[in-house]
Amino acid sequence: MAEPITIRSKPMLRYLSILLLAFCVAGCDLTIPGADEKFGRQNFVSAISIIELHHTRYGEYPRSLKDLKFLGDWDAIWLASVRYEKVDDGYNLYVERGWMGKPDLEFAEEFKTGLGIRDSNVKWLEDGKPDEGS
């Protein structure tokens, strides 16, 4: 008669528990409808705000996002979610990530009035809808 298999150490039991949990989570669909757009919107607006604040303080746009000063703890989230390029007369800003994927964003054309943003992967709507309150 064969002896039963037993786990004699707590670290091994912990490792197997984590492995089982990882397999369970991997099979879950963690997408939340609209989350990419909501997080993408926040990332985009936050990036523009701090980039424009830099311009107001120093009279020029930053060469890169690494040149930004006085960032908060949460600013690393949007820093990792956008791509910034300085150009001669302003900057280009591309949203690379929302919650889990790449969002499709639409803003009213009026949003960029007075800003240095020149190119983006955001769709600009002339009629001001659906996001005219943004």
N, CA, C and O atoms as a MOPAC input file, in Angstrom:
PM7 MOZYME 1SCF
protein

 N      0.83600 1    -1.17400 1     0.00000 1
 C      0.00000 1     0.00000 1     0.00000 1
 C      0.89000 1     1.25000 1     0.00000 1
 O      1.81200 1     1.35600 1     0.80900 1
 N      0.61600 1     2.19000 1    -0.90200 1
 C      1.41800 1     3.40400 1    -1.04500 1
 C      1.07700 1     4.39800 1     0.05400 1
 O     -0.06800 1     4.49000 1     0.49800 1
 N      2.10800 1     5.14900 1     0.49100 1
 C      1.88400 1     6.16800 1     1.51100 1
 C      1.24500 1     7.39800 1     0.87100 1
 O      1.56200 1     7.71900 1    -0.27400 1
 N      0.34300 1     8.10400 1     1.58800 1
 C     -0.26300 1     9.31500 1     1.03700 1
 C      0.77100 1    10.43200 1     0.90100 1
 O      1.72000 1    10.51100 1     1.68000 1
 N      0.57800 1    11.28500 1    -0.08800 1
 C      1.47000 1    12.41800 1    -0.30200 1
 C      1.08000 1    13.50800 1     0.68500 1
 O     -0.09100 1    13.87900 1     0.76800 1
 N      2.04200 1    14.02000 1     1.42700 1
 C      1.77200 1    15.08000 1     2.39700 1
 C      2.70800 1    16.25100 1     2.14900 1
 O      3.81100 1    16.09000 1     1.62700 1
 N      2.25100 1    17.40900 1     2.52600 1
 C      3.07300 1    18.62300 1     2.42900 1
 C      3.56800 1    18.91000 1     3.83000 1
 O      2.77500 1    19.22100 1     4.71900 1
 N      4.87200 1    18.80800 1     4.03700 1
 C      5.45100 1    18.89100 1     5.37200 1
 C      5.93000 1    20.29300 1     5.74900 1
 O      6.24200 1    20.53600 1     6.91400 1
 N      5.99500 1    21.22100 1     4.79300 1
 C      6.50600 1    22.54800 1     5.14500 1
 C      5.48400 1    23.62600 1     4.79100 1
 O      4.78400 1    23.53300 1     3.78300 1
 N      5.41500 1    24.63500 1     5.63000 1
 C      4.51400 1    25.76700 1     5.39100 1
 C      4.88400 1    26.55000 1     4.13700 1
 O      3.98800 1    26.97500 1     3.40800 1
 N      6.19700 1    26.76200 1     3.85300 1
 C      6.53200 1    27.47900 1     2.61200 1
 C      6.02300 1    26.75900 1     1.35900 1
 O      5.56800 1    27.40000 1     0.41200 1
 N      6.10100 1    25.43300 1     1.35900 1
 C      5.61000 1    24.67600 1     0.20400 1
 C      4.09000 1    24.81200 1     0.08900 1
 O      3.56900 1    24.96900 1    -1.01500 1
 N      3.38200 1    24.75600 1     1.20100 1
 C      1.93500 1    24.92500 1     1.19000 1
 C      1.56200 1    26.32400 1     0.70000 1
 O      0.61700 1    26.47700 1    -0.07400 1
 N      2.29300 1    27.33700 1     1.14100 1
 C      2.05800 1    28.71100 1     0.70000 1
 C      2.29800 1    28.83300 1    -0.80600 1
 O      1.50000 1    29.44700 1    -1.51400 1
 N      3.38500 1    28.25600 1    -1.29200 1
 C      3.70200 1    28.28300 1    -2.72100 1
 C      2.59000 1    27.62500 1    -3.54600 1
 O      2.16600 1    28.17400 1    -4.56300 1
 N      2.13000 1    26.48100 1    -3.12100 1
 C      1.06200 1    25.78200 1    -3.85200 1
 C     -0.25700 1    26.57300 1    -3.80900 1
 O     -1.00700 1    26.58800 1    -4.78500 1
 N     -0.52900 1    27.21700 1    -2.69100 1
 C     -1.73800 1    28.03800 1    -2.57700 1
 C     -1.68400 1    29.22400 1    -3.54100 1
 O     -2.66900 1    29.53400 1    -4.21100 1
 N     -0.53800 1    29.87500 1    -3.60400 1
 C     -0.36700 1    31.01400 1    -4.52000 1
 C     -0.48900 1    30.54900 1    -5.96300 1
 O     -1.10900 1    31.22200 1    -6.78600 1
 N      0.09600 1    29.41400 1    -6.26600 1
 C      0.01600 1    28.85400 1    -7.61400 1
 C     -1.43000 1    28.53700 1    -7.99000 1
 O     -1.85200 1    28.82200 1    -9.11100 1
 N     -2.18600 1    27.95800 1    -7.07600 1
 C     -3.60200 1    27.65400 1    -7.32500 1
 C     -4.39900 1    28.94100 1    -7.53000 1
 O     -5.23800 1    29.01400 1    -8.42800 1
 N     -4.14100 1    29.95000 1    -6.70600 1
 C     -4.82500 1    31.24000 1    -6.84700 1
 C     -4.49900 1    31.88000 1    -8.19600 1
 O     -5.38400 1    32.43300 1    -8.84800 1
 N     -3.24100 1    31.81000 1    -8.61600 1
 C     -2.83500 1    32.38500 1    -9.91200 1
 C     -3.57600 1    31.69700 1   -11.06000 1
 O     -4.01500 1    32.36500 1   -11.99500 1
 N     -3.71700 1    30.38200 1   -11.00000 1
 C     -4.46000 1    29.66600 1   -12.04100 1
 C     -5.92800 1    30.08500 1   -12.06300 1
 O     -6.52000 1    30.22800 1   -13.13300 1
 N     -6.50900 1    30.28100 1   -10.89100 1
 C     -7.91800 1    30.70400 1   -10.82300 1
 C     -8.10500 1    32.10000 1   -11.39600 1
 O     -9.03600 1    32.33800 1   -12.16600 1
 N     -7.22600 1    33.02300 1   -11.02500 1
 C     -7.32900 1    34.40500 1   -11.50000 1
 C     -7.06500 1    34.48500 1   -13.00000 1
 O     -7.70300 1    35.27200 1   -13.69900 1
 N     -6.13900 1    33.68400 1   -13.49600 1
 C     -5.80500 1    33.70400 1   -14.92300 1
 C     -7.01800 1    33.34000 1   -15.78800 1
 O     -7.11500 1    33.76900 1   -16.93800 1
 N     -7.91800 1    32.56500 1   -15.24300 1
 C     -9.10900 1    32.17500 1   -15.99900 1
 C    -10.23800 1    33.17700 1   -15.90500 1
 O    -11.26900 1    32.99900 1   -16.55300 1
 N    -10.07100 1    34.23200 1   -15.11200 1
 C    -11.13000 1    35.23200 1   -14.92800 1
 C    -11.01500 1    36.33700 1   -15.97100 1
 O     -9.92200 1    36.67200 1   -16.42800 1
 N    -12.15000 1    36.88600 1   -16.33200 1
 C    -12.18500 1    38.03900 1   -17.21200 1
 C    -12.30700 1    39.27400 1   -16.32800 1
 O    -13.37400 1    39.53600 1   -15.77200 1
 N    -11.21800 1    40.03500 1   -16.19300 1
 C    -11.19300 1    41.18400 1   -15.28900 1
 C    -11.52100 1    42.50300 1   -15.98200 1
 O    -11.29100 1    43.57200 1   -15.41600 1
 N    -12.05400 1    42.43900 1   -17.19200 1
 C    -12.38800 1    43.66700 1   -17.90000 1
 C    -13.63900 1    44.29200 1   -17.30900 1
 O    -14.57500 1    43.59300 1   -16.91900 1
 N    -13.64400 1    45.59400 1   -17.24700 1
 C    -14.78400 1    46.35700 1   -16.75400 1
 C    -15.21100 1    47.26900 1   -17.89400 1
 O    -14.41700 1    48.08900 1   -18.35300 1
 N    -16.44700 1    47.14200 1   -18.35900 1
 C    -16.88800 1    47.96000 1   -19.49900 1
 C    -16.68700 1    49.45700 1   -19.23800 1
 O    -17.10200 1    49.98100 1   -18.20400 1
 N    -16.04400 1    50.13200 1   -20.19100 1
 C    -15.83100 1    51.57300 1   -20.10400 1
 C    -14.63900 1    51.99300 1   -19.26200 1
 O    -14.30500 1    53.17600 1   -19.21500 1
 N    -13.99100 1    51.03900 1   -18.59500 1
 C    -12.88800 1    51.39900 1   -17.69900 1
 C    -11.68500 1    51.94600 1   -18.46600 1
 O    -11.02300 1    52.87200 1   -17.99800 1
 N    -11.39700 1    51.38200 1   -19.64000 1
 C    -10.26100 1    51.89500 1   -20.42300 1
 C    -10.46100 1    53.35200 1   -20.77700 1
 O     -9.52100 1    54.14400 1   -20.70900 1
 N    -11.68500 1    53.71600 1   -21.15600 1
 C    -11.95900 1    55.10000 1   -21.52400 1
 C    -11.89300 1    56.02000 1   -20.30500 1
 O    -11.35300 1    57.12300 1   -20.39400 1
 N    -12.43400 1    55.58200 1   -19.17200 1
 C    -12.40500 1    56.43500 1   -17.97200 1
 C    -10.97500 1    56.66100 1   -17.48300 1
 O    -10.58100 1    57.79100 1   -17.19700 1
 N    -10.21300 1    55.59200 1   -17.39000 1
 C     -8.83100 1    55.74100 1   -16.93700 1
 C     -7.98700 1    56.45400 1   -17.99100 1
 O     -7.13800 1    57.27900 1   -17.65300 1
 N     -8.21400 1    56.14200 1   -19.25200 1
 C     -7.48200 1    56.81200 1   -20.32800 1
 C     -7.74200 1    58.30600 1   -20.32400 1
 O     -6.82000 1    59.10300 1   -20.50100 1
 N     -9.00000 1    58.68900 1   -20.12200 1
 C     -9.37400 1    60.10300 1   -20.04400 1
 C     -8.64300 1    60.77900 1   -18.89200 1
 O     -8.08700 1    61.86500 1   -19.05700 1
 N     -8.64300 1    60.14200 1   -17.73100 1
 C     -7.97500 1    60.72900 1   -16.57000 1
 C     -6.47600 1    60.84100 1   -16.79900 1
 O     -5.86700 1    61.84700 1   -16.43600 1
 N     -5.88200 1    59.82700 1   -17.39300 1
 C     -4.44500 1    59.86400 1   -17.68200 1
 C     -4.10400 1    61.01000 1   -18.63700 1
 O     -3.12700 1    61.73000 1   -18.42900 1
 N     -4.91000 1    61.17100 1   -19.67300 1
 C     -4.69400 1    62.20500 1   -20.68000 1
 C     -4.82500 1    63.60300 1   -20.07100 1
 O     -3.96300 1    64.45900 1   -20.27200 1
 N     -5.90300 1    63.82500 1   -19.33300 1
 C     -6.15600 1    65.14000 1   -18.73000 1
 C     -5.09500 1    65.46600 1   -17.67900 1
 O     -4.63600 1    66.60600 1   -17.59800 1
 N     -4.70700 1    64.48300 1   -16.88000 1
 C     -3.67400 1    64.71000 1   -15.86500 1
 C     -2.34200 1    65.07000 1   -16.51700 1
 O     -1.64100 1    65.97000 1   -16.05500 1
 N     -2.00100 1    64.37100 1   -17.57900 1
 C     -0.75300 1    64.65800 1   -18.28700 1
 C     -0.75500 1    66.07700 1   -18.83600 1
 O      0.21400 1    66.81500 1   -18.65600 1
 N     -1.83200 1    66.46000 1   -19.50100 1
 C     -1.92100 1    67.81600 1   -20.05700 1
 C     -1.81200 1    68.85700 1   -18.94700 1
 O     -1.12900 1    69.86800 1   -19.11100 1
 N     -2.46800 1    68.62100 1   -17.83500 1
 C     -2.45400 1    69.59000 1   -16.73700 1
 C     -1.04200 1    69.86500 1   -16.23300 1
 O     -0.65300 1    71.02200 1   -16.07200 1
 N     -0.28800 1    68.82400 1   -15.98700 1
 C      1.04800 1    69.02600 1   -15.42600 1
 C      2.02600 1    69.51900 1   -16.49000 1
 O      2.95900 1    70.25500 1   -16.17000 1
 N      1.82900 1    69.12800 1   -17.74700 1
 C      2.67400 1    69.63000 1   -18.83800 1
 C      2.43600 1    71.13300 1   -19.02600 1
 O      3.38600 1    71.90200 1   -19.17700 1
 N      1.18300 1    71.54000 1   -19.01500 1
 C      0.85200 1    72.96200 1   -19.16600 1
 C      1.30300 1    73.77100 1   -17.94900 1
 O      1.68700 1    74.93200 1   -18.09200 1
 N      1.26300 1    73.17500 1   -16.75800 1
 C      1.76000 1    73.86000 1   -15.56300 1
 C      3.26500 1    74.09700 1   -15.68100 1
 O      3.76300 1    75.15800 1   -15.30200 1
 N      3.98000 1    73.11100 1   -16.20400 1
 C      5.41500 1    73.27300 1   -16.44500 1
 C      5.65700 1    74.44400 1   -17.40400 1
 O      6.55300 1    75.25900 1   -17.18100 1
 N      4.86400 1    74.52300 1   -18.46000 1
 C      4.97800 1    75.61800 1   -19.43800 1
 C      4.71500 1    76.97000 1   -18.78000 1
 O      5.41500 1    77.94600 1   -19.05500 1
 N      3.71300 1    77.02500 1   -17.91800 1
 C      3.39600 1    78.28000 1   -17.22100 1
 C      4.54700 1    78.69400 1   -16.30800 1
 O      4.89900 1    79.87200 1   -16.25600 1
 N      5.13000 1    77.75600 1   -15.59900 1
 C      6.20400 1    78.06400 1   -14.65600 1
 C      7.51500 1    78.44400 1   -15.34500 1
 O      8.19100 1    79.38200 1   -14.92400 1
 N      7.87300 1    77.71500 1   -16.40400 1
 C      9.21600 1    77.85300 1   -16.97100 1
 C      9.24200 1    78.46700 1   -18.37600 1
 O     10.31800 1    78.67800 1   -18.93600 1
 N      8.07100 1    78.75400 1   -18.94400 1
 C      8.01800 1    79.40700 1   -20.25000 1
 C      8.29700 1    78.50200 1   -21.42600 1
 O      8.38700 1    78.97800 1   -22.55800 1
 N      8.43700 1    77.21700 1   -21.19100 1
 C      8.64800 1    76.25300 1   -22.27200 1
 C      8.10500 1    74.89100 1   -21.85700 1
 O      7.95300 1    74.59200 1   -20.67300 1
 N      7.82200 1    74.08700 1   -22.85800 1
 C      7.34100 1    72.74000 1   -22.57600 1
 C      8.52900 1    71.84900 1   -22.22500 1
 O      9.63500 1    72.07300 1   -22.71800 1
 N      8.31500 1    70.84700 1   -21.38600 1
 C      9.42800 1    69.98000 1   -20.99800 1
 C      9.97900 1    69.19500 1   -22.19400 1
 O      9.23800 1    68.84300 1   -23.11100 1
 N     11.27900 1    68.92900 1   -22.17000 1
 C     11.88100 1    68.10700 1   -23.22700 1
 C     11.35100 1    66.68000 1   -23.16200 1
 O     11.15700 1    66.03300 1   -24.19100 1
 N     11.11900 1    66.19600 1   -21.94800 1
 C     10.54200 1    64.86600 1   -21.74600 1
 C      9.73100 1    64.90100 1   -20.45100 1
 O      9.80300 1    65.86900 1   -19.69400 1
 N      8.97300 1    63.86300 1   -20.20400 1
 C      8.18500 1    63.80700 1   -18.96900 1
 C      9.08400 1    63.70700 1   -17.73900 1
 O      8.63900 1    63.99900 1   -16.62900 1
 N     10.33200 1    63.30100 1   -17.91700 1
 C     11.28100 1    63.22000 1   -16.80400 1
 C     11.65200 1    64.61000 1   -16.28300 1
 O     12.13700 1    64.74000 1   -15.15900 1
 N     11.42600 1    65.65300 1   -17.09800 1
 C     11.74300 1    67.02000 1   -16.68400 1
 C     10.67500 1    67.63500 1   -15.78700 1
 O     10.88300 1    68.71800 1   -15.24100 1
 N      9.55400 1    66.97400 1   -15.62900 1
 C      8.46800 1    67.51500 1   -14.80800 1
 C      8.85900 1    67.48300 1   -13.33700 1
 O      9.48700 1    66.53300 1   -12.86900 1
 N      8.47700 1    68.53500 1   -12.61600 1
 C      8.81400 1    68.65100 1   -11.19700 1
 C      7.54800 1    68.69500 1   -10.35700 1
 O      6.45600 1    68.95400 1   -10.86400 1
 N      7.70700 1    68.44300 1    -9.08900 1
 C      6.63600 1    68.53900 1    -8.10000 1
 C      5.47900 1    67.57900 1    -8.39700 1
 O      4.30900 1    67.95100 1    -8.32000 1
 N      5.82800 1    66.35900 1    -8.73100 1
 C      4.81400 1    65.34800 1    -9.01700 1
 C      4.34700 1    64.69000 1    -7.72900 1
 O      5.10400 1    64.56400 1    -6.76600 1
 N      3.08200 1    64.27000 1    -7.73100 1
 C      2.53500 1    63.54300 1    -6.60000 1
 C      2.79600 1    62.04800 1    -6.74400 1
 O      3.26700 1    61.58100 1    -7.78100 1
 N      2.48200 1    61.31300 1    -5.69300 1
 C      2.70900 1    59.86700 1    -5.69000 1
 C      1.93000 1    59.15200 1    -6.79100 1
 O      2.41900 1    58.16800 1    -7.34600 1
 N      0.74700 1    59.61900 1    -7.11200 1
 C     -0.11100 1    58.94700 1    -8.09500 1
 C      0.22100 1    59.32800 1    -9.53100 1
 O     -0.28700 1    58.71500 1   -10.47000 1
 N      1.06000 1    60.32400 1    -9.70800 1
 C      1.39000 1    60.77600 1   -11.06000 1
 C      2.15500 1    59.73200 1   -11.86900 1
 O      2.15700 1    59.78700 1   -13.09900 1
 N      2.79300 1    58.79600 1   -11.20700 1
 C      3.50100 1    57.72300 1   -11.92500 1
 C      2.53700 1    56.89400 1   -12.76700 1
 O      2.93700 1    56.30900 1   -13.77300 1
 N      1.27600 1    56.84100 1   -12.36300 1
 C      0.27900 1    56.06000 1   -13.10300 1
 C      0.09400 1    56.63900 1   -14.49500 1
 O      0.18300 1    55.91300 1   -15.48500 1
 N     -0.16000 1    57.93200 1   -14.58100 1
 C     -0.38600 1    58.50300 1   -15.91600 1
 C      0.91200 1    58.66000 1   -16.68300 1
 O      0.91100 1    58.61400 1   -17.91300 1
 N      2.03100 1    58.84500 1   -15.97100 1
 C      3.31500 1    58.92800 1   -16.66900 1
 C      3.58200 1    57.65900 1   -17.47500 1
 O      4.15500 1    57.71300 1   -18.56300 1
 N      3.16600 1    56.53000 1   -16.93600 1
 C      3.37200 1    55.25100 1   -17.61700 1
 C      2.28800 1    54.97300 1   -18.65200 1
 O      2.38100 1    53.99200 1   -19.39000 1
 N      1.27000 1    55.81600 1   -18.71700 1
 C      0.11800 1    55.55900 1   -19.58000 1
 C      0.04600 1    56.44400 1   -20.81100 1
 O     -0.82900 1    56.25900 1   -21.65700 1
 N      0.95600 1    57.40500 1   -20.92200 1
 C      0.96400 1    58.30900 1   -22.07600 1
 C      2.35600 1    58.34700 1   -22.70300 1
 O      3.35800 1    58.01600 1   -22.07000 1
 N      2.37900 1    58.75800 1   -23.95200 1
 C      3.65400 1    58.97500 1   -24.66100 1
 C      3.70700 1    60.44500 1   -25.05900 1
 O      2.78500 1    60.96000 1   -25.69300 1
 N      4.77900 1    61.10700 1   -24.68800 1
 C      4.95100 1    62.54400 1   -24.89800 1
 C      6.10000 1    62.79300 1   -25.85800 1
 O      7.14400 1    62.14700 1   -25.77100 1
 N      5.90100 1    63.73700 1   -26.77700 1
 C      6.95900 1    64.16900 1   -27.69600 1
 C      6.94900 1    65.68300 1   -27.74700 1
 O      5.92700 1    66.29200 1   -28.06400 1
 N      8.07900 1    66.29000 1   -27.43900 1
 C      8.20600 1    67.74600 1   -27.57800 1
 C      8.41900 1    68.05600 1   -29.04600 1
 O      9.22700 1    67.40700 1   -29.71100 1
 N      7.69700 1    69.04800 1   -29.55800 1
 C      7.88600 1    69.53800 1   -30.92400 1
 C      8.16400 1    71.03400 1   -30.83500 1
 O      8.03500 1    71.62900 1   -29.76500 1
 N      8.54600 1    71.64400 1   -31.95600 1
 C      8.96900 1    73.05400 1   -31.95100 1
 C      7.99300 1    73.98800 1   -31.25200 1
 O      8.39600 1    74.78900 1   -30.40900 1
 N      6.73000 1    73.89300 1   -31.59100 1
 C      5.76300 1    74.86400 1   -31.07000 1
 C      4.80100 1    74.27200 1   -30.04500 1
 O      3.73400 1    74.84200 1   -29.81700 1
 N      5.14100 1    73.16300 1   -29.43100 1
 C      4.25800 1    72.53900 1   -28.44500 1
 C      4.67400 1    71.10200 1   -28.17500 1
 O      5.85200 1    70.80500 1   -27.97200 1
 N      3.67900 1    70.21400 1   -28.17600 1
 C      3.96800 1    68.81200 1   -27.88500 1
 C      2.89400 1    67.91000 1   -28.48000 1
 O      1.78000 1    68.34300 1   -28.77400 1
 N      3.26100 1    66.65300 1   -28.64700 1
 C      2.32500 1    65.60400 1   -29.05000 1
 C      2.12000 1    64.71400 1   -27.83700 1
 O      3.06600 1    64.43200 1   -27.10100 1
 N      0.88700 1    64.27400 1   -27.62700 1
 C      0.57900 1    63.43100 1   -26.47900 1
 C     -0.33700 1    62.30200 1   -26.92300 1
 O     -1.40500 1    62.53600 1   -27.48900 1
 N      0.08900 1    61.09000 1   -26.66300 1
 C     -0.65400 1    59.90200 1   -27.08800 1
 C     -1.01000 1    59.06300 1   -25.86400 1
 O     -0.15100 1    58.78700 1   -25.02600 1
 N     -2.25100 1    58.66600 1   -25.76200 1
 C     -2.68800 1    57.79400 1   -24.67500 1
 C     -2.35200 1    56.36500 1   -25.07400 1
 O     -2.82400 1    55.87300 1   -26.09900 1
 N     -1.54600 1    55.70700 1   -24.27200 1
 C     -1.11300 1    54.34900 1   -24.56400 1
 C     -1.90400 1    53.30500 1   -23.78100 1
 O     -2.01200 1    52.15500 1   -24.20600 1
 N     -2.46500 1    53.71600 1   -22.61800 1
 C     -3.16200 1    52.74200 1   -21.78500 1
 C     -4.24200 1    53.41600 1   -20.96300 1
 O     -4.08700 1    54.54100 1   -20.49000 1
 N     -5.34600 1    52.68800 1   -20.80700 1
 C     -6.41200 1    53.11200 1   -19.91600 1
 C     -6.35000 1    52.25400 1   -18.65800 1
 O     -5.43300 1    52.39800 1   -17.84900 1
 N     -7.31700 1    51.37000 1   -18.49400 1
 C     -7.32200 1    50.43600 1   -17.36300 1
 C     -6.44900 1    49.22500 1   -17.68400 1
 O     -5.46200 1    48.96300 1   -16.99700 1
 N     -6.81900 1    48.48900 1   -18.73500 1
 C     -6.06600 1    47.29900 1   -19.12200 1
 C     -5.59900 1    47.38600 1   -20.58200 1
 O     -4.61800 1    46.74800 1   -20.96500 1
 N     -6.29700 1    48.16500 1   -21.37500 1
 C     -5.99400 1    48.24400 1   -22.79600 1
 C     -5.88000 1    49.68500 1   -23.26100 1
 O     -5.81700 1    50.61400 1   -22.45600 1
 N     -5.85600 1    49.85000 1   -24.56700 1
 C     -5.72700 1    51.17300 1   -25.17000 1
 C     -7.12900 1    51.74700 1   -25.40600 1
 O     -7.93400 1    51.12900 1   -26.10300 1
 N     -7.42800 1    52.90900 1   -24.84000 1
 C     -8.76200 1    53.48200 1   -24.98400 1
 C     -8.94900 1    54.23000 1   -26.30100 1
 O     -7.98600 1    54.67000 1   -26.92800 1
 N    -10.20400 1    54.36000 1   -26.70300 1
 C    -10.59000 1    55.22200 1   -27.82700 1
 C    -11.24900 1    56.44400 1   -27.21000 1
 O    -12.37100 1    56.36700 1   -26.71000 1
 N    -10.54700 1    57.57600 1   -27.24700 1
 C    -11.05000 1    58.77800 1   -26.58400 1
 C    -11.53500 1    59.80600 1   -27.58800 1
 O    -10.99700 1    59.93800 1   -28.68800 1
 N    -12.56000 1    60.52400 1   -27.18100 1
 C    -13.10000 1    61.63700 1   -27.95700 1
 C    -13.23400 1    62.83700 1   -27.03500 1
 O    -13.73500 1    62.72800 1   -25.91600 1
 N    -12.77800 1    63.97800 1   -27.52200 1
 C    -12.87800 1    65.23000 1   -26.78000 1
 C    -13.43300 1    66.30500 1   -27.70700 1
 O    -13.26200 1    66.24300 1   -28.92400 1
 N    -14.09000 1    67.27700 1   -27.12000 1
 C    -14.52800 1    68.43900 1   -27.87400 1
 C    -13.29300 1    69.19800 1   -28.35400 1
 O    -12.32600 1    69.34600 1   -27.60500 1
 N    -13.32000 1    69.67000 1   -29.57400 1
 C    -12.21000 1    70.43800 1   -30.16100 1
 C    -11.83500 1    71.61200 1   -29.24700 1
 O    -10.66200 1    71.96700 1   -29.13500 1
 N    -12.82100 1    72.19700 1   -28.61100 1
 C    -12.61300 1    73.34900 1   -27.73700 1
 C    -11.68300 1    73.03700 1   -26.55900 1
 O    -11.03100 1    73.93500 1   -26.02700 1
 N    -11.62400 1    71.76800 1   -26.15500 1
 C    -10.77500 1    71.37200 1   -25.02400 1
 C     -9.32900 1    71.81300 1   -25.21500 1
 O     -8.68200 1    72.24000 1   -24.26000 1
 N     -8.82200 1    71.71400 1   -26.43000 1
 C     -7.39700 1    72.02700 1   -26.65000 1
 C     -7.12100 1    73.50000 1   -26.94400 1
 O     -5.98200 1    73.86200 1   -27.24000 1
 N     -8.12900 1    74.34500 1   -26.86800 1
 C     -7.94100 1    75.77700 1   -27.08800 1
 C     -6.93900 1    76.33700 1   -26.06800 1
 O     -7.11200 1    76.16900 1   -24.86100 1
 N     -5.90600 1    76.99600 1   -26.56300 1
 C     -4.90300 1    77.61400 1   -25.69600 1
 C     -3.84000 1    76.65200 1   -25.18400 1
 O     -2.94000 1    77.06000 1   -24.44900 1
 N     -3.93200 1    75.38800 1   -25.56000 1
 C     -2.94800 1    74.40300 1   -25.12000 1
 C     -1.89300 1    74.20000 1   -26.20300 1
 O     -2.10800 1    74.55100 1   -27.36300 1
 N     -0.76900 1    73.64100 1   -25.82300 1
 C      0.30900 1    73.38800 1   -26.77600 1
 C      0.22200 1    72.04300 1   -27.46500 1
 O      1.15200 1    71.65800 1   -28.17400 1
 N     -0.85100 1    71.32900 1   -27.28200 1
 C     -0.96700 1    70.00000 1   -27.87600 1
 C     -1.15100 1    70.12400 1   -29.38400 1
 O     -2.04500 1    70.82900 1   -29.85200 1
 N     -0.30600 1    69.43900 1   -30.13600 1
 C     -0.32300 1    69.52900 1   -31.60200 1
 C     -0.85400 1    68.26800 1   -32.26200 1
 O     -1.59300 1    68.34500 1   -33.24300 1
 N     -0.48500 1    67.11300 1   -31.73600 1
 C     -0.95100 1    65.86300 1   -32.32200 1
 C     -1.26300 1    64.89100 1   -31.19500 1
 O     -0.66700 1    64.95200 1   -30.12000 1
 N     -2.21200 1    63.98600 1   -31.46100 1
 C     -2.63200 1    63.02600 1   -30.45600 1
 C     -3.40100 1    61.90000 1   -31.13100 1
 O     -3.81600 1    62.02900 1   -32.28300 1
 N     -3.58800 1    60.80800 1   -30.42300 1
 C     -4.44800 1    59.74400 1   -30.92500 1
 C     -5.87600 1    59.89800 1   -30.41900 1
 O     -6.69800 1    58.99700 1   -30.58700 1
 N     -6.17000 1    61.03400 1   -29.80400 1
 C     -7.52600 1    61.37800 1   -29.38100 1
 C     -8.29900 1    61.89400 1   -30.59100 1
 O     -7.74500 1    62.60400 1   -31.43000 1
 N     -9.56300 1    61.54200 1   -30.67900 1
 C    -10.41400 1    62.06900 1   -31.75300 1
 C    -11.02000 1    63.38400 1   -31.26700 1
 O    -11.64200 1    63.44000 1   -30.20600 1
 N    -10.82900 1    64.44600 1   -32.06400 1
 C    -11.33700 1    65.77400 1   -31.71400 1
 C    -12.65000 1    66.00900 1   -32.44600 1
 O    -12.71500 1    65.90300 1   -33.67000 1
 N    -13.69600 1    66.33000 1   -31.69000 1
 C    -15.03900 1    66.51900 1   -32.24500 1
 C    -15.37100 1    67.99900 1   -32.34400 1
 O    -15.31600 1    68.72600 1   -31.35200 1
 N    -15.71600 1    68.43400 1   -33.54200 1
 C    -16.01800 1    69.85700 1   -33.76100 1
 C    -17.31500 1    70.29700 1   -33.10600 1
 O    -17.43000 1    71.45000 1   -32.69000 1
 N    -18.28900 1    69.41300 1   -33.00300 1
 C    -19.57900 1    69.81800 1   -32.44900 1
 C    -19.59300 1    69.83000 1   -30.90500 1
 O    -20.60100 1    70.17600 1   -30.29000 1
 N    -18.48400 1    69.45500 1   -30.30700 1
 C    -18.40400 1    69.53100 1   -28.85200 1
 C    -19.06500 1    68.37800 1   -28.12000 1
 O    -19.19700 1    68.43100 1   -26.89700 1
 N    -19.48000 1    67.34900 1   -28.82000 1
 C    -20.13400 1    66.22600 1   -28.16900 1
 C    -19.30400 1    64.97400 1   -28.39400 1
 O    -18.60100 1    64.92600 1   -29.40300 1
 N    -19.32300 1    63.99300 1   -27.56900 1
 C    -20.15200 1    63.81800 1   -26.38900 1
 C    -19.54900 1    64.35000 1   -25.10400 1
 O    -20.20500 1    64.29900 1   -24.06300 1
 N    -18.32100 1    64.86000 1   -25.13500 1
 C    -17.60300 1    65.18100 1   -23.91400 1
 C    -17.39300 1    66.67500 1   -23.70600 1
 O    -16.32000 1    67.08600 1   -23.26500 1
 N    -18.38000 1    67.48200 1   -24.00900 1
 C    -18.15800 1    68.92100 1   -23.92600 1
 C    -17.97600 1    69.39600 1   -22.49500 1
 O    -17.45700 1    70.49000 1   -22.27500 1
 N    -18.38500 1    68.61300 1   -21.53300 1
 C    -18.19800 1    69.00900 1   -20.13500 1
 C    -16.84800 1    68.62800 1   -19.59300 1
 O    -16.59300 1    68.83400 1   -18.40600 1
 N    -15.96500 1    68.07700 1   -20.41200 1
 C    -14.66700 1    67.60500 1   -19.92300 1
 C    -13.68500 1    68.73100 1   -19.79100 1
 O    -12.54100 1    68.51000 1   -19.39200 1

